[in-house]
Amino acid sequence: MTIIINILLFIVILGFIVFIHEFGHFTWAKICGVYVYEFAIGMGPKIWSHKGKETEYSLRAIPIGGFCALAGEDVEDDDLKKIPKNRRLQDKNPFQRFLIMFFGAGNNFLSAFFILFFIALIFGGNTMNPVITEVVKDSAAEKVGLKENDKIVEINGTKVVYSDDVSLFLAVSDPTKKTTIVVDRKGKEETYKVKPNKVKVDGQESYVYGIALEQKETHGFVASLSYMIHKGASLFRQMWYTVKFLFTGVVGINDLSGPVGIYSIVGQQREAGLKSVLFLVAYLSINVGFINLLPLPAFDGGHIIFILIEILRFGKPVNPKVENYIHTIGMILLMILMLYVTIHDIIRLF
């Protein structure tokens, strides 16, 4: 029964995030007068569809992903279906196309911020100052001289803003080497080099520094707004640095998670309660939005790059057929990556 509940929750969470994303594209396409062939949630064969005035709305069998099929994405198909040129995506001005491409991710960001505000308003938020509130006795941190009330300002040369930064930067640090931690102690900066202690918990090895960070609980409307802004900004920073670490080799492809990995996390968060589930939705929504804005073919960010190229060429667009071929190749490579990540997730489960 637990497995069934987790699967259903997984489908609902991904479906919501995909719906929000694709609805952003759909809404702005309609506002800008672009013909929308289909608005679909899921991939693969259709299990339900309804034909509106011009758009087909559908649910598909595989509950992963979705799409908003716009006129202008396949020129030959547009010609066969005799779609007027003024209803095609490529006929719209650069600003209109930017809005259509951006507001998939934009909707994800807006929904995530709303959820974070709701979490803080109903359940309470917390401060995220990177201030040490506890140093465990005989820990690696205590042995080098770190103290309570030290504010961490830098780890391995990277600036720290939020407590989430500390968790991320320590997690990607090489545990076999010393980590450089800079703290602000009563207005004066002190530098420490800490090598974490290796411990074994439930048969799993991990590395601990022996510090706890400030997590003061906050309540109220204003505090909820503050939490929404700072937690949202913190999640953006985590995504930025995660992508940066991926491209610089600090994080490997094997550290990525796909749908199977997300499913395993859904079960953990469900056991932790509604607040944790809602936070997971906000976290994944920002992740989906951020990834989609990367300037790579097949992503929304890739489409935006072609819009910027057109502007730089003084209004001369790239040949739509060439652009579509590039995005198709990008989609194929993305599917290969997703397949690899999914297989690796399955292996990790066992």
C-alpha positions as CSV (number, residue, x, y, z in Angstrom):
1,M,0.0,0.0,0.0
2,T,2.9,2.4,0.8
3,I,4.4,1.8,-2.6
4,I,1.1,2.6,-4.3
5,I,0.7,5.8,-2.3
6,N,4.3,6.9,-3.1
7,I,3.8,6.2,-6.8
8,L,0.5,8.2,-6.9
9,L,2.2,11.1,-5.0
10,F,5.1,11.0,-7.3
11,I,2.8,11.2,-10.3
12,V,0.8,14.1,-8.7
13,I,4.0,16.1,-7.9
14,L,5.6,15.7,-11.3
15,G,2.2,16.2,-13.0
16,F,1.7,19.5,-11.1
17,I,5.2,20.8,-11.9
18,V,4.9,19.9,-15.6
19,F,1.4,21.4,-15.8
20,I,2.6,24.7,-14.3
21,H,5.5,24.8,-16.7
22,E,3.6,24.0,-19.8
23,F,0.7,26.2,-18.8
24,G,3.1,29.1,-18.8
25,H,4.1,28.4,-22.4
26,F,0.4,27.8,-23.3
27,T,-0.9,31.0,-21.7
28,W,1.7,33.3,-23.3
29,A,1.3,31.6,-26.7
30,K,-2.4,32.3,-26.6
31,I,-1.8,35.9,-25.5
32,C,0.6,36.4,-28.4
33,G,-1.7,34.8,-30.9
34,V,0.4,31.6,-31.6
35,Y,-1.6,28.6,-32.8
36,V,-1.3,25.7,-30.2
37,Y,-1.7,22.2,-31.6
38,E,-1.7,20.3,-28.4
39,F,-1.3,20.8,-24.6
40,A,-0.2,17.5,-23.2
41,I,0.7,16.2,-19.7
42,G,2.8,13.0,-19.8
43,M,4.5,11.4,-22.7
44,G,3.8,8.4,-25.0
45,P,0.4,7.2,-26.2
46,K,-2.7,9.2,-25.3
47,I,-5.1,7.9,-22.6
48,W,-7.5,10.9,-22.8
49,S,-7.9,13.8,-25.1
50,H,-10.3,16.6,-25.8
51,K,-10.4,18.8,-28.8
52,G,-11.1,22.5,-28.1
53,K,-11.7,25.2,-30.6
54,E,-8.2,24.7,-32.0
55,T,-6.1,23.1,-29.3
56,E,-6.2,19.4,-28.3
57,Y,-5.8,18.8,-24.6
58,S,-4.4,15.4,-23.6
59,L,-3.1,13.1,-20.9
60,R,-0.5,10.6,-22.0
61,A,0.4,7.2,-20.6
62,I,3.9,7.9,-19.2
63,P,3.6,10.3,-16.3
64,I,6.9,12.0,-16.9
65,G,7.2,15.3,-18.8
66,G,4.7,17.0,-21.1
67,F,4.7,19.5,-23.9
68,C,2.9,22.4,-25.5
69,A,3.1,21.9,-29.3
70,L,3.2,25.3,-31.0
71,A,2.9,26.2,-34.7
72,G,6.3,27.3,-35.9
73,E,8.2,24.5,-34.3
74,D,7.8,22.2,-37.3
75,V,7.6,24.3,-40.5
76,E,6.6,21.5,-42.8
77,D,3.8,20.4,-40.5
78,D,2.5,24.0,-40.4
79,D,2.5,24.2,-44.2
80,L,0.6,20.9,-44.4
81,K,-2.0,22.1,-41.9
82,K,-2.2,25.5,-43.6
83,I,-1.6,27.5,-40.4
84,P,-1.5,31.2,-41.2
85,K,2.0,32.6,-41.0
86,N,0.9,35.3,-38.5
87,R,-0.1,32.4,-36.1
88,R,3.3,30.8,-36.2
89,L,5.9,31.2,-33.4
90,Q,8.6,32.3,-35.7
91,D,6.5,35.1,-37.1
92,K,6.2,36.8,-33.7
93,N,8.6,39.5,-32.6
94,P,11.6,38.6,-30.4
95,F,10.0,40.0,-27.2
96,Q,6.8,37.9,-27.7
97,R,8.8,34.8,-28.3
98,F,10.9,35.5,-25.3
99,L,7.8,35.7,-23.1
100,I,6.5,32.4,-24.5
101,M,9.8,30.6,-24.0
102,F,10.6,32.2,-20.6
103,F,7.3,31.7,-18.8
104,G,7.5,28.0,-18.6
105,A,10.3,28.4,-16.2
106,G,8.8,31.7,-15.0
107,N,5.6,29.8,-13.9
108,N,7.8,27.3,-12.0
109,F,9.5,30.0,-10.2
110,L,6.3,31.8,-9.3
111,S,4.6,28.6,-8.0
112,A,7.7,27.7,-6.0
113,F,7.8,31.1,-4.2
114,F,4.1,30.9,-3.5
115,I,4.5,27.4,-2.0
116,L,7.5,28.6,0.2
117,F,5.4,31.5,1.4
118,F,2.5,29.1,2.2
119,I,4.8,26.7,4.1
120,A,6.2,29.5,6.3
121,L,2.8,31.0,6.9
122,I,1.1,27.7,7.9
123,F,4.0,25.7,9.4
124,G,6.6,28.4,10.2
125,G,9.8,29.2,8.5
126,N,13.3,29.6,9.7
127,T,16.3,31.9,9.5
128,M,19.2,30.8,7.3
129,N,22.2,32.7,8.7
130,P,25.4,30.6,8.4
131,V,26.1,31.1,12.1
132,I,27.5,28.1,14.1
133,T,25.3,27.4,17.1
134,E,26.9,24.3,18.3
135,V,30.4,22.6,18.0
136,V,30.3,19.0,18.9
137,K,32.8,18.0,21.6
138,D,35.9,16.2,20.2
139,S,34.8,16.8,16.6
140,A,37.0,17.9,13.7
141,A,35.6,21.4,14.0
142,E,36.4,21.7,17.7
143,K,39.9,20.4,17.3
144,V,40.9,23.1,14.8
145,G,39.3,25.9,16.9
146,L,35.9,26.7,15.4
147,K,33.5,28.1,18.0
148,E,29.8,28.9,18.6
149,N,28.6,32.2,17.1
150,D,31.3,32.1,14.4
151,K,29.7,33.2,11.1
152,I,30.9,31.2,8.1
153,V,31.7,33.6,5.3
154,E,33.7,31.4,2.9
155,I,34.4,27.7,2.1
156,N,37.2,26.7,-0.2
157,G,37.3,30.2,-1.7
158,T,33.6,30.4,-2.4
159,K,31.5,33.0,-0.7
160,V,28.8,31.8,1.8
161,V,25.5,33.6,2.1
162,Y,23.0,31.1,3.5
163,S,23.3,28.1,5.8
164,D,22.2,26.0,2.8
165,D,25.5,27.1,1.1
166,V,27.4,25.6,3.9
167,S,25.6,22.2,3.6
168,L,26.2,22.2,-0.2
169,F,29.9,23.3,-0.2
170,L,30.8,20.9,2.6
171,A,29.0,18.1,0.8
172,V,31.0,18.6,-2.4
173,S,34.4,19.1,-0.6
174,D,36.9,16.3,-0.9
175,P,36.7,14.5,2.5
176,T,40.2,13.1,2.2
177,K,41.6,16.7,2.1
178,K,41.3,19.6,4.5
179,T,38.5,22.1,3.8
180,T,39.3,25.8,4.2
181,I,36.6,27.5,6.2
182,V,36.7,31.3,6.8
183,V,34.6,32.7,9.7
184,D,33.7,36.1,11.0
185,R,34.4,36.2,14.7
186,K,33.3,39.4,16.3
187,G,34.2,41.4,13.2
188,K,37.5,39.7,12.5
189,E,38.0,37.0,9.9
190,E,39.7,33.8,10.9
191,T,40.7,30.9,8.6
192,Y,40.7,27.2,9.6
193,K,41.5,24.0,7.7
194,V,39.3,21.1,8.7
195,K,39.4,17.5,7.7
196,P,36.1,15.8,8.6
197,N,35.9,12.6,10.7
198,K,34.8,9.4,9.0
199,V,31.9,7.7,10.8
200,K,29.7,4.7,10.0
201,V,26.0,4.9,10.6
202,D,23.7,2.0,9.8
203,G,26.5,0.5,7.7
204,Q,26.9,3.6,5.6
205,E,30.1,5.6,5.8
206,S,29.9,9.4,6.0
207,Y,32.0,12.4,6.9
208,V,31.1,14.9,9.7
209,Y,32.6,18.2,10.7
210,G,30.7,18.4,14.0
211,I,28.9,21.8,13.6
212,A,25.3,22.9,13.8
213,L,24.0,26.1,12.1
214,E,21.4,28.6,13.2
215,Q,17.8,27.5,12.5
216,K,15.6,29.9,14.4
217,E,11.9,29.3,13.8
218,T,9.9,32.3,12.4
219,H,6.1,33.0,12.2
220,G,3.9,35.7,10.8
221,F,3.1,37.3,7.5
222,V,6.2,39.5,7.2
223,A,8.5,36.7,8.4
224,S,6.9,34.4,5.8
225,L,7.6,36.9,3.0
226,S,11.2,37.1,4.3
227,Y,11.5,33.3,4.3
228,M,10.0,33.0,0.8
229,I,12.5,35.5,-0.6
230,H,15.6,34.2,1.2
231,K,14.8,30.5,0.8
232,G,14.0,31.0,-2.9
233,A,17.2,32.9,-3.4
234,S,19.1,30.1,-1.6
235,L,17.6,27.4,-3.8
236,F,18.6,29.4,-6.9
237,R,22.2,29.6,-5.5
238,Q,22.2,25.9,-4.9
239,M,21.1,25.2,-8.5
240,W,23.7,27.7,-9.9
241,Y,26.5,26.1,-8.0
242,T,25.3,22.6,-8.7
243,V,25.4,23.3,-12.4
244,K,28.7,25.0,-12.1
245,F,30.2,22.1,-10.1
246,L,28.8,19.7,-12.8
247,F,30.6,21.5,-15.6
248,T,33.8,21.9,-13.6
249,G,33.9,18.3,-12.6
250,V,33.4,18.8,-8.9
251,V,30.1,16.9,-9.3
252,G,29.9,14.0,-11.7
253,I,27.0,12.7,-13.9
254,N,26.6,9.8,-11.5
255,D,25.6,12.2,-8.8
256,L,22.5,13.3,-10.8
257,S,19.1,11.9,-10.2
258,G,16.3,11.3,-12.6
259,P,12.6,10.2,-12.1
260,V,13.5,7.0,-10.2
261,G,15.8,9.0,-7.9
262,I,13.0,11.6,-7.3
263,Y,10.5,8.7,-6.6
264,S,12.8,7.5,-3.7
265,I,12.9,11.0,-2.3
266,V,9.1,11.4,-2.5
267,G,8.7,8.4,-0.2
268,Q,11.1,9.9,2.4
269,Q,9.4,13.3,2.3
270,R,5.9,11.8,2.6
271,E,7.0,10.1,5.8
272,A,8.4,13.4,7.1
273,G,5.0,15.1,6.7
274,L,3.1,17.6,4.5
275,K,5.6,20.4,5.1
276,S,8.4,18.3,3.7
277,V,6.3,17.2,0.7
278,L,5.4,20.8,-0.1
279,F,9.0,21.9,0.2
280,L,10.0,19.1,-2.2
281,V,7.5,20.5,-4.8
282,A,9.0,24.0,-4.5
283,Y,12.5,22.6,-4.7
284,L,11.8,20.5,-7.8
285,S,9.8,23.4,-9.4
286,I,12.8,25.7,-9.1
287,N,15.1,22.9,-10.4
288,V,12.9,22.3,-13.4
289,G,12.7,26.0,-14.2
290,F,16.4,26.6,-13.7
291,I,17.4,23.6,-15.9
292,N,15.0,24.6,-18.6
293,L,16.7,28.1,-18.9
294,L,20.1,26.7,-19.5
295,P,21.4,27.9,-22.9
296,L,21.3,24.4,-24.5
297,P,19.5,23.0,-27.5
298,A,16.0,21.5,-26.7
299,F,15.8,23.6,-23.5
300,D,13.8,26.8,-23.3
301,G,17.1,28.6,-22.7
302,G,18.3,27.2,-26.1
303,H,15.3,28.9,-27.8
304,I,16.0,32.1,-26.0
305,I,19.6,32.0,-27.2
306,F,18.4,31.9,-30.8
307,I,16.2,34.9,-30.1
308,L,19.2,36.8,-28.8
309,I,21.2,35.8,-31.9
310,E,18.4,37.2,-34.0
311,I,18.5,40.5,-32.1
312,L,22.3,40.7,-32.5
313,R,21.9,40.1,-36.2
314,F,19.6,43.2,-36.3
315,G,16.4,41.2,-36.7
316,K,17.6,38.5,-39.1
317,P,16.5,35.2,-37.6
318,V,18.3,31.9,-37.9
319,N,16.6,29.6,-40.6
320,P,13.7,28.0,-38.7
321,K,14.6,24.6,-40.2
322,V,18.2,24.8,-39.1
323,E,17.1,25.8,-35.6
324,N,14.6,23.0,-35.4
325,Y,17.3,20.4,-36.5
326,I,19.6,21.7,-33.7
327,H,16.9,21.4,-31.1
328,T,16.0,17.9,-32.3
329,I,19.6,16.8,-31.9
330,G,19.7,18.4,-28.5
331,M,16.5,16.5,-27.5
332,I,18.0,13.2,-28.7
333,L,21.1,13.8,-26.5
334,L,18.9,14.8,-23.6
335,M,17.0,11.5,-23.9
336,I,20.2,9.5,-23.9
337,L,21.4,11.4,-20.8
338,M,18.0,10.8,-19.1
339,L,18.2,7.1,-19.9
340,Y,21.7,6.8,-18.4
341,V,20.7,8.7,-15.3
342,T,17.6,6.5,-14.9
343,I,19.5,3.3,-15.2
344,H,22.0,4.5,-12.7
345,D,19.2,5.4,-10.3
346,I,17.8,1.9,-10.6
347,I,21.2,0.4,-9.9
348,R,21.5,2.6,-6.8
349,L,18.1,1.4,-5.5
350,F,19.5,-2.2,-5.3
